Amino acid sequence: MDRHQVPVEKISIVRQGPNHTEIRPVKPDSGLRQRADIIFAYLGTISDVDGIDHLFRALHHLDQEFGHKDWLCVLVGPADGAEEYQVLAAELGISDRTWFTGYMPNEQWVKVVSTADIGVEPEPFNSLTDISTCNKLMDYMALGLPSVVYDLHENRITAGEAALYARPNDEMDMARQFAALIENPSLRSQLGRIGRKRVENHLAWKHQKNFLLNLYASITHDSWAFDID
């Protein structure tokens, strides 16, 4: 709208919502569950733009300033320069509590993330991330997982009340939100239920696909509209 002056009535939004029948909570991995009292999950490609450095420094603050040390952070996904982040984790004294799994197919990562207690989305604020939707956030919600994210415009639109929001790019405040969820299991459950319901009722692909099909209908000037279950 700003860049090309496209009128709002000519804009359609189609979200890449998760398939809630496939991305759903499953029985936790008992071996993983025994590794720590609290398990954080990061899901997705790991690169410079994803805020892994923010996440690791927030976990360091969680350890040092908030006194929570019995945790494990599982990072699921292909890593661009994992060695760099492993060095950072070692410098921060948290390498023994971070696990890079590498790529996992759906059936594997769904089980891993279902085992976690808190989903993390550490992308810092910039002009792109503020208006970009992160699929991982919807996946956490589909799995009934509460999330901690920076307070970005699109994060608010996606997660609503299913997440706790840290001040943008404030790693200490992100650690503070981690501590709030660790110390309040009932809040974790509440946010998880809100997120799963939000996916089922609004964000799931079964809802979003109709926006796409109706867009095709409008482009081809068909007089009918789709409403497919």
RABEL-V716205 format. One record per pair of residues at least 4 apart in sequence whose ideal C-beta (glycine too) atoms are under 6 Angstrom apart, sorted by sequence separation. I is the first residue (numbers start at 1). J is the second residue. If there is no record, write none. Layout:
i->I j->J
i->I j->J
This chain:
i->6 j->10
i->19 j->23
i->46 j->50
i->61 j->65
i->62 j->66
i->94 j->98
i->104 j->108
i->106 j->110
i->109 j->113
i->110 j->114
i->128 j->132
i->155 j->159
i->159 j->163
i->166 j->170
i->179 j->183
i->197 j->201
i->198 j->202
i->199 j->203
i->205 j->209
i->210 j->214
i->1 j->6
i->18 j->23
i->28 j->33
i->89 j->94
i->90 j->95
i->104 j->109
i->125 j->130
i->140 j->145
i->198 j->203
i->199 j->204
i->217 j->222
i->46 j->52
i->62 j->68
i->63 j->69
i->89 j->95
i->123 j->129
i->149 j->155
i->167 j->173
i->140 j->147
i->166 j->173
i->181 j->188
i->166 j->174
i->217 j->225
i->89 j->98
i->166 j->177
i->214 j->225
i->214 j->226
i->121 j->134
i->164 j->177
i->213 j->226
i->149 j->163
i->151 j->165
i->121 j->136
i->121 j->137
i->147 j->163
i->148 j->164
i->150 j->166
i->210 j->226
i->151 j->168
i->82 j->100
i->150 j->168
i->79 j->100
i->119 j->140
i->133 j->154
i->137 j->158
i->141 j->162
i->130 j->152
i->132 j->154
i->137 j->159
i->130 j->153
i->131 j->154
i->72 j->97
i->73 j->98
i->74 j->99
i->75 j->100
i->76 j->101
i->78 j->103
i->125 j->150
i->133 j->158
i->119 j->145
i->121 j->147
i->125 j->152
i->76 j->104
i->118 j->146
i->119 j->147
i->120 j->148
i->121 j->149
i->46 j->75
i->114 j->143
i->148 j->177
i->162 j->191
i->113 j->143
i->148 j->178
i->46 j->77
i->45 j->77
i->56 j->88
i->60 j->92
i->162 j->194
i->37 j->70
i->38 j->71
i->39 j->72
i->40 j->73
i->41 j->74
i->42 j->75
i->43 j->76
i->44 j->77
i->45 j->78
i->46 j->79
i->47 j->80
i->52 j->85
i->56 j->89
i->76 j->109
i->161 j->194
i->162 j->195
i->36 j->70
i->60 j->94
i->36 j->71
i->59 j->94
i->146 j->181
i->36 j->72
i->56 j->92
i->76 j->112
i->162 j->198
i->35 j->72
i->146 j->188
i->125 j->168
i->125 j->169
i->124 j->169
i->146 j->191
i->146 j->192
i->145 j->192
i->144 j->192
i->144 j->196
i->141 j->195
i->142 j->199
i->141 j->199
i->118 j->181
i->55 j->120
i->138 j->203
i->55 j->122
i->54 j->122
i->43 j->113
i->54 j->124
i->51 j->122
i->41 j->113
i->51 j->123
i->50 j->123
i->51 j->124
i->41 j->116
i->39 j->116
i->39 j->117
i->40 j->118
i->41 j->119
i->42 j->120
i->38 j->117
i->40 j->120
i->29 j->111
i->33 j->115
i->32 j->115
i->26 j->110
i->26 j->111
i->28 j->114
i->29 j->115
i->28 j->115
i->26 j->114
i->25 j->114
i->44 j->136
i->43 j->136
i->43 j->139
i->66 j->175
i->61 j->172
i->68 j->179
i->58 j->171
i->62 j->175
i->66 j->179
i->57 j->171
i->61 j->175
i->68 j->182
i->23 j->139
i->58 j->174
i->62 j->178
i->54 j->171
i->58 j->175
i->25 j->143
i->23 j->142
i->25 j->144
i->18 j->138
i->18 j->139
i->20 j->142
i->18 j->142
i->38 j->182
i->20 j->199
i->20 j->200
i->20 j->204
i->17 j->203
i->19 j->205
i->17 j->204
i->17 j->205
i->17 j->208
i->15 j->208
i->14 j->208
i->14 j->211
i->14 j->212
i->12 j->215
